[in-house]
C-alpha cells in the first residue's frame, strides 16, 4: 500500500504539535520539484559551432540568455526567447577550446575565459578586442608553441579575484585585472574544475584527474599539502560543485560512474553516492554541461555540437506559441498549424518544437541501436566460441 501524500500544511501542523518533521518536510519540499522535472520538454535547439560544445554559463541578469563556448574557441551569447538574438565571437579553430567561462561580476557583457591557446582572457560581446590577463609560457617546440593551457576557471565577486587551473596541476590566483597573487602546483595532474564557495568566499574547491578533490582556505595556501580536506576518489574527477543555496554541500562527478555528494558536517566520506553511467573518453563531452538558469525553471545542456534548452511542458507550449507568432510577423514561418509541415525558413543552427526533438530522438536511437548491434556481435562471438571448441573436441575424438 502506497503511503498517503501529505501537504506542507499537514507537516506544519505536526510541528506545531511538537512532532519531529525534518525528514518528512524535506521530502515534501523536494517532491514538487522532482515532479516538475518529469514534465520538462525540449524547447529550443541551436548548433552554431563546427566543433563540439565545451563550456556553458547562464547570464547573471538575463534568465533567458546563455553563453556557450566550443572546442574551436568560439563563443556565442544566445537569448533563446527572441528570434535571431545572438552575439558571436570567432575562435582560432582547432586547439583553441574554451575550458572554462565566467561572467564578469562588474560588467555582465564581459566573460572571463580559459582557453586552449594558453591564455586567460576577458572577452566582450560588444565587439571590443579581448584583453589577455594571463598566459602560459611558450614551450618553443617546432610543431607547436603551447604545452601548458588553462582548463578551468572561477571568479569571486566579493574578493575581486580570478582562479584558474591548468593541464599539469598548477593553480593560479589573479586579481581581476590580471595581477598574479600566487601560482602553485596543487595537484599532480590536470585541474579540471575550480570553484569558490558561494557563501564563504575564502573557501576554494579544486578537482583533478589525479583522482582527488581538495578543499582549501584561500588565505593560507602555501603548497599542495596545505589543504583543509582531501576527498579521494576511485577515478579521475571532472567537476566539484558547491550547492548554490548555502554552500554546505559539494557534488562531484568522476569519469566513470559515480556522482558523490559531500556535506561540510563531515568531509571524510560522501553523504550520498549515486551510480550513473557516464564513462569518459577524450571525444566525449564531460558530464558538466547541464545547468539550470538563475531562476531554476529552465535547463541548458550541451550535447555534441548542439545547445539544448529544456523547460516545463506548459511553459514550452506558451513560449513556442509566442515564437511562432513572432515568426509569422517576420514572415519566417509559412505554416504554423499543428500537425502540418509547411516550408519554414529558420535561422541556420536554430530550431524549436517537435521537428528538432524528433531529429535528436533519431540520433539517440541510432547511437543506441549501434551500441546494441555491437553488443549482439560480441555476444554472438562469445556464444560461437564454446561451440567451435566442442566441435574441435568431437573431431579429435573421432
Buried (B, 14 or more C-beta within 10 A) or exposed (E): EEEEEBEEEBBEEBBEEEEEBEEBBEEBEEEEEEEBEEEBBBBBBBBBBEBBBBBBBBBBEBBBBBBBBBBBBBBBBBBBBEBEBBBEBEBEEEBBBBBBBBBBBEEBBBBBBBBBBBBBBBBBBEEEEBBBBBBBEEEEEEEEEBBBBBBBBBBBBEBEBBBBBBBBBBBBBBEBEBEEEEEBEBBEBBBBBBBBBBEBBBBBBBBBBBBBBBBBEBEEBEEBEEBEBEBEBEBBBBBBBBBEEEBBBBBBBBBBBBBBBBBBEEBEEBBEEEEEEBEBEEEEBBBBBEBEBBEEEBBBBBBBBBBBBBBBEEBBEEBBEEBBEBBEEEEBBEEBEEEEEEEBEBEEBBBBBBEBBEEBEEEEEEEEEEEEEEEEEEEEEEEEEEEEEEEEEEEEEE
